[in-house]
Amino acid sequence: MGKPSRKSARNTKHRDALASGQIERLAAAANYRPDAIAALWGVSLRKLERLFETEIGKTVEDWAHSLRDARACELLTEGLRSAAIAQTLGYFDAAHFCNDFKKRHRITPREYAIIAARSRFPPPLSGLPASRNIYDQAVSPSPSAF
């Protein structure tokens, strides 16, 4: 087998960047916008989309939303207000952030912050109950906790 082609060397470089976490830093710098991530990384948006489809199995947009949501949850847990989080994460305004958060997770950022404050460990968003009685479920200890 001969020397690897320039194309495979570039693909390896991009896979290594995905694995190292470099792309997460670029995403934050790009306000989690796929087109800006691609520009900062020096690839076309289509190249970035193909790379994500093959290496991660998600679209760039879904991945960026997940990353942005995780950061929002961290900031809510730290006690930041919605307006500050919206500005930090590149939302147009606090209302846009709150609406996006509620649409994706079925609870408001304030409700999430209350649950996180009452709990030693913030709840995973994917595991939140579908009912609106989230306060009781978040603070009442389970029998196995004792």
Rosetta constraint file for C-alpha pairs under 8 A:
AtomPair CA 4 CA 8 HARMONIC 6.35 0.50
AtomPair CA 4 CA 9 HARMONIC 6.58 0.50
AtomPair CA 5 CA 9 HARMONIC 6.27 0.50
AtomPair CA 6 CA 10 HARMONIC 6.23 0.50
AtomPair CA 7 CA 11 HARMONIC 6.26 0.50
AtomPair CA 8 CA 12 HARMONIC 6.07 0.50
AtomPair CA 9 CA 13 HARMONIC 6.24 0.50
AtomPair CA 10 CA 14 HARMONIC 6.25 0.50
AtomPair CA 11 CA 15 HARMONIC 6.12 0.50
AtomPair CA 12 CA 16 HARMONIC 6.05 0.50
AtomPair CA 13 CA 17 HARMONIC 6.27 0.50
AtomPair CA 14 CA 18 HARMONIC 6.30 0.50
AtomPair CA 15 CA 19 HARMONIC 6.24 0.50
AtomPair CA 15 CA 51 HARMONIC 8.00 0.50
AtomPair CA 15 CA 55 HARMONIC 7.38 0.50
AtomPair CA 16 CA 20 HARMONIC 6.03 0.50
AtomPair CA 17 CA 21 HARMONIC 6.41 0.50
AtomPair CA 17 CA 22 HARMONIC 5.36 0.50
AtomPair CA 17 CA 23 HARMONIC 6.29 0.50
AtomPair CA 18 CA 22 HARMONIC 6.41 0.50
AtomPair CA 18 CA 23 HARMONIC 5.67 0.50
AtomPair CA 21 CA 25 HARMONIC 7.03 0.50
AtomPair CA 22 CA 26 HARMONIC 6.49 0.50
AtomPair CA 23 CA 27 HARMONIC 6.04 0.50
AtomPair CA 23 CA 37 HARMONIC 7.96 0.50
AtomPair CA 24 CA 28 HARMONIC 6.35 0.50
AtomPair CA 24 CA 67 HARMONIC 7.75 0.50
AtomPair CA 25 CA 29 HARMONIC 6.29 0.50
AtomPair CA 26 CA 30 HARMONIC 6.05 0.50
AtomPair CA 26 CA 37 HARMONIC 6.03 0.50
AtomPair CA 26 CA 40 HARMONIC 6.77 0.50
AtomPair CA 26 CA 41 HARMONIC 7.32 0.50
AtomPair CA 27 CA 31 HARMONIC 6.20 0.50
AtomPair CA 27 CA 32 HARMONIC 4.74 0.50
AtomPair CA 27 CA 33 HARMONIC 7.10 0.50
AtomPair CA 27 CA 34 HARMONIC 7.80 0.50
AtomPair CA 27 CA 36 HARMONIC 8.00 0.50
AtomPair CA 27 CA 37 HARMONIC 5.51 0.50
AtomPair CA 27 CA 64 HARMONIC 7.03 0.50
AtomPair CA 28 CA 32 HARMONIC 5.67 0.50
AtomPair CA 28 CA 68 HARMONIC 8.00 0.50
AtomPair CA 28 CA 89 HARMONIC 7.61 0.50
AtomPair CA 30 CA 34 HARMONIC 7.93 0.50
AtomPair CA 30 CA 36 HARMONIC 5.21 0.50
AtomPair CA 30 CA 37 HARMONIC 5.46 0.50
AtomPair CA 30 CA 40 HARMONIC 7.45 0.50
AtomPair CA 31 CA 36 HARMONIC 7.85 0.50
AtomPair CA 31 CA 89 HARMONIC 5.89 0.50
AtomPair CA 31 CA 90 HARMONIC 5.14 0.50
AtomPair CA 32 CA 36 HARMONIC 7.71 0.50
AtomPair CA 32 CA 37 HARMONIC 7.07 0.50
AtomPair CA 32 CA 64 HARMONIC 5.36 0.50
AtomPair CA 32 CA 65 HARMONIC 7.21 0.50
AtomPair CA 32 CA 67 HARMONIC 7.91 0.50
AtomPair CA 32 CA 68 HARMONIC 6.62 0.50
AtomPair CA 32 CA 89 HARMONIC 7.69 0.50
AtomPair CA 32 CA 90 HARMONIC 7.77 0.50
AtomPair CA 33 CA 37 HARMONIC 6.15 0.50
AtomPair CA 33 CA 61 HARMONIC 7.55 0.50
AtomPair CA 33 CA 64 HARMONIC 7.20 0.50
AtomPair CA 34 CA 38 HARMONIC 6.20 0.50
AtomPair CA 34 CA 45 HARMONIC 7.03 0.50
AtomPair CA 34 CA 60 HARMONIC 6.17 0.50
AtomPair CA 34 CA 61 HARMONIC 6.16 0.50
AtomPair CA 34 CA 64 HARMONIC 7.28 0.50
AtomPair CA 35 CA 39 HARMONIC 6.28 0.50
AtomPair CA 35 CA 45 HARMONIC 5.70 0.50
AtomPair CA 36 CA 40 HARMONIC 6.12 0.50
AtomPair CA 37 CA 41 HARMONIC 6.11 0.50
AtomPair CA 38 CA 42 HARMONIC 6.03 0.50
AtomPair CA 38 CA 43 HARMONIC 5.20 0.50
AtomPair CA 38 CA 44 HARMONIC 5.74 0.50
AtomPair CA 38 CA 45 HARMONIC 5.29 0.50
AtomPair CA 38 CA 48 HARMONIC 6.17 0.50
AtomPair CA 39 CA 43 HARMONIC 6.13 0.50
AtomPair CA 39 CA 44 HARMONIC 6.88 0.50
AtomPair CA 39 CA 45 HARMONIC 7.65 0.50
AtomPair CA 43 CA 47 HARMONIC 6.22 0.50
AtomPair CA 43 CA 48 HARMONIC 6.59 0.50
AtomPair CA 44 CA 48 HARMONIC 6.33 0.50
AtomPair CA 45 CA 49 HARMONIC 6.15 0.50
AtomPair CA 46 CA 50 HARMONIC 6.20 0.50
AtomPair CA 47 CA 51 HARMONIC 6.14 0.50
AtomPair CA 48 CA 52 HARMONIC 6.19 0.50
AtomPair CA 48 CA 60 HARMONIC 7.34 0.50
AtomPair CA 49 CA 53 HARMONIC 6.16 0.50
AtomPair CA 49 CA 59 HARMONIC 6.34 0.50
AtomPair CA 49 CA 60 HARMONIC 5.86 0.50
AtomPair CA 50 CA 54 HARMONIC 6.24 0.50
AtomPair CA 51 CA 55 HARMONIC 5.82 0.50
AtomPair CA 51 CA 56 HARMONIC 7.76 0.50
AtomPair CA 52 CA 56 HARMONIC 5.05 0.50
AtomPair CA 52 CA 57 HARMONIC 6.18 0.50
AtomPair CA 52 CA 58 HARMONIC 6.05 0.50
AtomPair CA 52 CA 59 HARMONIC 6.06 0.50
AtomPair CA 52 CA 60 HARMONIC 6.11 0.50
AtomPair CA 53 CA 57 HARMONIC 4.60 0.50
AtomPair CA 53 CA 58 HARMONIC 5.47 0.50
AtomPair CA 53 CA 59 HARMONIC 5.99 0.50
AtomPair CA 58 CA 62 HARMONIC 6.36 0.50
AtomPair CA 58 CA 63 HARMONIC 6.28 0.50
AtomPair CA 59 CA 63 HARMONIC 6.21 0.50
AtomPair CA 60 CA 64 HARMONIC 5.97 0.50
AtomPair CA 61 CA 65 HARMONIC 6.10 0.50
AtomPair CA 62 CA 66 HARMONIC 6.18 0.50
AtomPair CA 63 CA 67 HARMONIC 6.19 0.50
AtomPair CA 64 CA 68 HARMONIC 6.00 0.50
AtomPair CA 65 CA 69 HARMONIC 5.96 0.50
AtomPair CA 66 CA 70 HARMONIC 6.16 0.50
AtomPair CA 67 CA 71 HARMONIC 6.30 0.50
AtomPair CA 68 CA 72 HARMONIC 6.12 0.50
AtomPair CA 68 CA 89 HARMONIC 6.98 0.50
AtomPair CA 69 CA 73 HARMONIC 6.19 0.50
AtomPair CA 69 CA 101 HARMONIC 7.59 0.50
AtomPair CA 70 CA 74 HARMONIC 6.34 0.50
AtomPair CA 71 CA 75 HARMONIC 6.26 0.50
AtomPair CA 72 CA 76 HARMONIC 6.09 0.50
AtomPair CA 72 CA 85 HARMONIC 6.58 0.50
AtomPair CA 72 CA 89 HARMONIC 7.59 0.50
AtomPair CA 73 CA 77 HARMONIC 6.05 0.50
AtomPair CA 73 CA 112 HARMONIC 7.87 0.50
AtomPair CA 74 CA 78 HARMONIC 6.28 0.50
AtomPair CA 75 CA 79 HARMONIC 6.48 0.50
AtomPair CA 75 CA 80 HARMONIC 5.64 0.50
AtomPair CA 75 CA 85 HARMONIC 6.74 0.50
AtomPair CA 76 CA 80 HARMONIC 5.39 0.50
AtomPair CA 76 CA 81 HARMONIC 7.01 0.50
AtomPair CA 76 CA 82 HARMONIC 7.81 0.50
AtomPair CA 76 CA 85 HARMONIC 7.81 0.50
AtomPair CA 76 CA 109 HARMONIC 7.14 0.50
AtomPair CA 76 CA 112 HARMONIC 7.50 0.50
AtomPair CA 76 CA 113 HARMONIC 5.45 0.50
AtomPair CA 77 CA 113 HARMONIC 5.85 0.50
AtomPair CA 77 CA 116 HARMONIC 5.98 0.50
AtomPair CA 77 CA 117 HARMONIC 6.97 0.50
AtomPair CA 77 CA 122 HARMONIC 7.22 0.50
AtomPair CA 79 CA 113 HARMONIC 7.27 0.50
AtomPair CA 80 CA 84 HARMONIC 6.42 0.50
AtomPair CA 80 CA 85 HARMONIC 6.59 0.50
AtomPair CA 81 CA 85 HARMONIC 6.34 0.50
AtomPair CA 82 CA 86 HARMONIC 5.96 0.50
AtomPair CA 82 CA 94 HARMONIC 5.64 0.50
AtomPair CA 82 CA 97 HARMONIC 7.33 0.50
AtomPair CA 82 CA 98 HARMONIC 7.15 0.50
AtomPair CA 82 CA 109 HARMONIC 7.19 0.50
AtomPair CA 83 CA 87 HARMONIC 6.29 0.50
AtomPair CA 83 CA 93 HARMONIC 6.84 0.50
AtomPair CA 83 CA 94 HARMONIC 4.61 0.50
AtomPair CA 84 CA 88 HARMONIC 6.10 0.50
AtomPair CA 84 CA 94 HARMONIC 7.86 0.50
AtomPair CA 85 CA 89 HARMONIC 5.99 0.50
AtomPair CA 85 CA 94 HARMONIC 7.71 0.50
AtomPair CA 86 CA 90 HARMONIC 6.04 0.50
AtomPair CA 86 CA 91 HARMONIC 4.85 0.50
AtomPair CA 86 CA 92 HARMONIC 7.15 0.50
AtomPair CA 86 CA 93 HARMONIC 5.87 0.50
AtomPair CA 86 CA 94 HARMONIC 5.19 0.50
AtomPair CA 86 CA 96 HARMONIC 7.87 0.50
AtomPair CA 86 CA 97 HARMONIC 5.60 0.50
AtomPair CA 87 CA 91 HARMONIC 5.98 0.50
AtomPair CA 87 CA 92 HARMONIC 7.48 0.50
AtomPair CA 87 CA 93 HARMONIC 6.94 0.50
AtomPair CA 87 CA 94 HARMONIC 7.68 0.50
AtomPair CA 91 CA 96 HARMONIC 6.55 0.50
AtomPair CA 91 CA 97 HARMONIC 5.99 0.50
AtomPair CA 92 CA 96 HARMONIC 6.39 0.50
AtomPair CA 92 CA 97 HARMONIC 7.78 0.50
AtomPair CA 93 CA 97 HARMONIC 6.56 0.50
AtomPair CA 94 CA 98 HARMONIC 6.13 0.50
AtomPair CA 95 CA 99 HARMONIC 6.02 0.50
AtomPair CA 96 CA 100 HARMONIC 6.04 0.50
AtomPair CA 97 CA 101 HARMONIC 6.04 0.50
AtomPair CA 98 CA 102 HARMONIC 6.07 0.50
AtomPair CA 98 CA 108 HARMONIC 6.33 0.50
AtomPair CA 98 CA 109 HARMONIC 6.23 0.50
AtomPair CA 99 CA 103 HARMONIC 6.00 0.50
AtomPair CA 99 CA 108 HARMONIC 7.80 0.50
AtomPair CA 100 CA 104 HARMONIC 6.20 0.50
AtomPair CA 101 CA 105 HARMONIC 6.00 0.50
AtomPair CA 101 CA 106 HARMONIC 7.75 0.50
AtomPair CA 101 CA 107 HARMONIC 7.38 0.50
AtomPair CA 101 CA 108 HARMONIC 6.43 0.50
AtomPair CA 101 CA 109 HARMONIC 6.54 0.50
AtomPair CA 102 CA 106 HARMONIC 4.89 0.50
AtomPair CA 102 CA 107 HARMONIC 4.89 0.50
AtomPair CA 102 CA 108 HARMONIC 4.84 0.50
AtomPair CA 102 CA 109 HARMONIC 7.13 0.50
AtomPair CA 103 CA 107 HARMONIC 7.85 0.50
AtomPair CA 105 CA 125 HARMONIC 6.44 0.50
AtomPair CA 105 CA 126 HARMONIC 7.57 0.50
AtomPair CA 105 CA 128 HARMONIC 7.99 0.50
AtomPair CA 106 CA 130 HARMONIC 7.44 0.50
AtomPair CA 107 CA 111 HARMONIC 6.12 0.50
AtomPair CA 107 CA 112 HARMONIC 6.71 0.50
AtomPair CA 108 CA 112 HARMONIC 6.34 0.50
AtomPair CA 109 CA 113 HARMONIC 6.15 0.50
AtomPair CA 110 CA 114 HARMONIC 6.21 0.50
AtomPair CA 111 CA 115 HARMONIC 6.24 0.50
AtomPair CA 112 CA 116 HARMONIC 6.07 0.50
AtomPair CA 113 CA 117 HARMONIC 6.02 0.50
AtomPair CA 114 CA 118 HARMONIC 6.27 0.50
AtomPair CA 115 CA 119 HARMONIC 6.22 0.50
AtomPair CA 115 CA 122 HARMONIC 7.02 0.50
AtomPair CA 115 CA 123 HARMONIC 7.36 0.50
AtomPair CA 115 CA 134 HARMONIC 7.98 0.50
AtomPair CA 115 CA 135 HARMONIC 6.69 0.50
AtomPair CA 115 CA 138 HARMONIC 6.06 0.50
AtomPair CA 115 CA 139 HARMONIC 7.60 0.50
AtomPair CA 116 CA 120 HARMONIC 7.29 0.50
AtomPair CA 116 CA 121 HARMONIC 6.68 0.50
AtomPair CA 116 CA 122 HARMONIC 4.37 0.50
AtomPair CA 116 CA 123 HARMONIC 6.57 0.50
AtomPair CA 117 CA 122 HARMONIC 7.64 0.50
AtomPair CA 118 CA 138 HARMONIC 7.58 0.50
AtomPair CA 118 CA 139 HARMONIC 6.42 0.50
AtomPair CA 119 CA 123 HARMONIC 7.96 0.50
AtomPair CA 119 CA 138 HARMONIC 7.12 0.50
AtomPair CA 119 CA 139 HARMONIC 6.77 0.50
AtomPair CA 123 CA 127 HARMONIC 7.30 0.50
AtomPair CA 123 CA 128 HARMONIC 7.16 0.50
AtomPair CA 124 CA 128 HARMONIC 6.83 0.50
AtomPair CA 128 CA 134 HARMONIC 7.81 0.50
AtomPair CA 129 CA 134 HARMONIC 6.87 0.50
AtomPair CA 133 CA 137 HARMONIC 6.77 0.50
AtomPair CA 134 CA 138 HARMONIC 5.95 0.50
AtomPair CA 135 CA 139 HARMONIC 6.32 0.50
AtomPair CA 136 CA 140 HARMONIC 5.79 0.50
AtomPair CA 141 CA 145 HARMONIC 6.33 0.50
AtomPair CA 142 CA 146 HARMONIC 7.86 0.50
